[in-house]
Amino acid sequence: MNVHLRRPIEAELCRTLSERVMDERIVGEDVRRLADVRKGDRGEVLAVSAETMTGVPAAEREELERRLLEIGFVEGARIEVLHEGFIGRDPIAVRLDDMRVALRRREAQGVLVRLEK
């Protein structure tokens, strides 16, 4: 599965998300899946990948990855978690650059973000 990035696709950028996470430029305490962040957290999108989506049927993963990219969850996009639902903290509302987007946490598992300190 490919990791979709804003920059042109190059050999290095075609590596899987799990390989990129092991890269020293990405690994750190401040890197999390969007599904794991809390209200008020801010950061930037590192990657979107269907590989990290648990709880989503395999047949739907590629479609969901495509939709997230179309919405604007691309590398470098700024995010802030604005709201969490009352039951199970689901859904979440996210400011994505200059838009507001609501999505389920299971959908947000496919978005890797680096949080601001």
Solvent accessible surface area in square Angstrom, and as a share of the most:
residue,aa,sasa,rsa
1,M,120,0.54
2,N,81,0.42
3,V,7,0.04
4,H,68,0.30
5,L,25,0.12
6,R,144,0.53
7,R,117,0.43
8,P,103,0.65
9,I,128,0.65
10,E,100,0.45
11,A,94,0.73
12,E,81,0.36
13,L,14,0.07
14,C,54,0.32
15,R,72,0.26
16,T,44,0.25
17,L,3,0.01
18,S,70,0.45
19,E,88,0.39
20,R,11,0.04
21,V,48,0.28
22,M,150,0.67
23,D,18,0.10
24,E,146,0.65
25,R,129,0.47
26,I,8,0.04
27,V,83,0.48
28,G,36,0.34
29,E,163,0.73
30,D,33,0.17
31,V,23,0.13
32,R,103,0.38
33,R,75,0.27
34,L,0,0.00
35,A,8,0.06
36,D,69,0.36
37,V,0,0.00
38,R,125,0.46
39,K,126,0.54
40,G,46,0.44
41,D,38,0.19
42,R,125,0.46
43,G,1,0.01
44,E,55,0.25
45,V,0,0.00
46,L,12,0.06
47,A,1,0.00
48,V,0,0.00
49,S,0,0.00
50,A,0,0.00
51,E,60,0.27
52,T,37,0.22
53,M,1,0.00
54,T,78,0.45
55,G,65,0.63
56,V,4,0.03
57,P,70,0.44
58,A,77,0.60
59,A,99,0.77
60,E,79,0.35
61,R,65,0.24
62,E,92,0.41
63,E,72,0.32
64,L,11,0.05
65,E,4,0.02
66,R,109,0.40
67,R,109,0.40
68,L,3,0.02
69,L,35,0.18
70,E,117,0.53
71,I,71,0.36
72,G,18,0.17
73,F,0,0.00
74,V,34,0.19
75,E,23,0.10
76,G,26,0.25
77,A,1,0.01
78,R,110,0.40
79,I,5,0.03
80,E,26,0.12
81,V,2,0.01
82,L,43,0.21
83,H,84,0.38
84,E,25,0.11
85,G,12,0.12
86,F,193,0.81
87,I,156,0.79
88,G,64,0.62
89,R,74,0.27
90,D,53,0.28
91,P,68,0.43
92,I,1,0.01
93,A,26,0.20
94,V,0,0.00
95,R,82,0.30
96,L,1,0.00
97,D,65,0.34
98,D,134,0.70
99,M,81,0.36
100,R,178,0.65
101,V,21,0.12
102,A,75,0.58
103,L,11,0.06
104,R,126,0.46
105,R,27,0.10
106,R,89,0.33
107,E,26,0.11
108,A,0,0.00
109,Q,30,0.13
110,G,1,0.01
111,V,1,0.00
112,L,13,0.06
113,V,0,0.00
114,R,71,0.26
115,L,18,0.09
116,E,90,0.41
117,K,223,0.94
